[in-house]
Amino acid sequence: MDILRKELEQYDGHNVTQITLVNDNGVEISCLTMGAIWQSFKVPSGAGKKDLLLSFAEAKDYYANAQNICKAIGRVAGRIADGKCEVAGQKVELPTNENGNTLHGGDHGFSTYNWNYTTSRNKDSVSVIFQKKITEKMDGFPGNILATIIYTLNNNNKVTLTFSALAGEKDTLFNPTNHVYFNLSERKDLSSHELKIASDATLETNEKNIPTGRIKDVTDTPLDFRNFRNLKAAADENDGFDDAFVLASDGKLTEIATLRDEESGRQVTISSDRNGLVMYNMPALDTTIKFTRDHGEEAIPGEGIALEAQTLPDAINQENFGDIVLPKYGKRSYKIEFAYSKSK
């Protein structure tokens, strides 16, 4: 196993470092200190390697669009209605950045920082550990936290993301994820992809995509992924995706979804210890930046599918959606796993 480091560029006054983890099977992932971005997930393919993620060559390209491509998201993933909530009995007003709501931690969330890092190596795994002290003055959330994001690649071709936070002297909120986008195929679209999700319900949302508190059965809808179904056909029928799936969760790491490419046999199985999975397929990028993909350089609408494991959106304002309060001086940790396999 190996760990490689490269000084990539300067962005926004920061020296950006790329860290690449390689296992004994030739599978590798790369991460950037800027935004704790998951830059690539490359697997052997013929004489070369195939990147399973939408990927840019440089950090600056990730910030030339609004799609949060493969960035770390926090303190809170998803939307908080009107940027308002109550924490420890106190009314809190958060910075808003989308239609009067707080989205993905606001304008100064995890993805806007250049993170400090260390690395570690074990017999069968390698890791990069990103860490950052984030104060309430930096992002507008109550209290200070010491946030840690760990990417681990093992010899079973599994990538584990571990998110942890240690709170200071105030209760705060913590519900992080990674806004990873997948395309497992050699195509420029999702037409050969199939998806299965262990969920029989989604959240109803209003015109601002804020949960109403009601749960919708997926039966006889384009969002019924309890068995494998073609992803592009379902997206066309549903007019795209920006949907939160409700998962059964007892706090233990459990398989929640499998994405596979019918043509190549590539497959990624996702496990999570939380109760929600947000699926999103992006519109046309609001940029001329091009993806560094094996099958071409042109960015195609709908090319990637985002699968974001998290506690259900707006949980702080919705009863029974999950507890995202991080008590003062407390610590919370969450894991998301992505296991690669190939059937052909």
C-alpha angles and dihedrals in degrees: 000000000000144000119207128188130198132178097229109183146301117275127177090345094310131114104233118211126198116212118195123195118199127189130204092263094060093256113137141178129198127205132186127219089223107086090348082265120189095223103179146359106196125186131183113274121171108308093340142030134277122219110220093194134069100255141186124203095225136036094236091064092061089060096048091080137042099235099097089227110202093333126145109255126209177216079350126003119216128014131325108202113250089343088275133122143135122254122183090347093306125115111238129197115199129195110272124217108164125050091325092309133107109247126191095342096317129264092320101045129137093285093064097062133084102228130217113237147194131180136221136194131204132175094271105016145045127203144190115208118204119193136180137169106225119193129200088247090059100052107009096243118127116267134000126281138189102222124198128189119186126191113195127184119191136187091260087069091250124142115204122194114198119190119192136170133187113202128219127215097315135064110249142166129270127178109136133172142158119256092220119173120204134201111167097177140081088240130095092233140041097256095117095045126106125192136196124189126186093228136106096186144046133195121264111229136192129234090285091051092251116143114255092204094253124118122220125209111234095213112128092003133110087252096066102114097152085119125033113281135171109274099209093049091051092047092052091049092048095042090243131313135278097141138139117221119206114230132194105245135176093173093267125117106265135170108259107166145007125205118192139174112226095206102048100026091232112151138181120196116199125208127186141174094216137079105246143063120188116202120198134169114197128238122227109311115255090227142066091231112126128221119242094229128154093235096053146311101260121105109228124198110253091014095134135040119215116213109186117185112203145122109293115283120269089011091153089065099036127074115234095010093111140275115279097163113121106204120226112278088006130125130219129186131187133182135207120185129199113193117192122208138157128217099187 
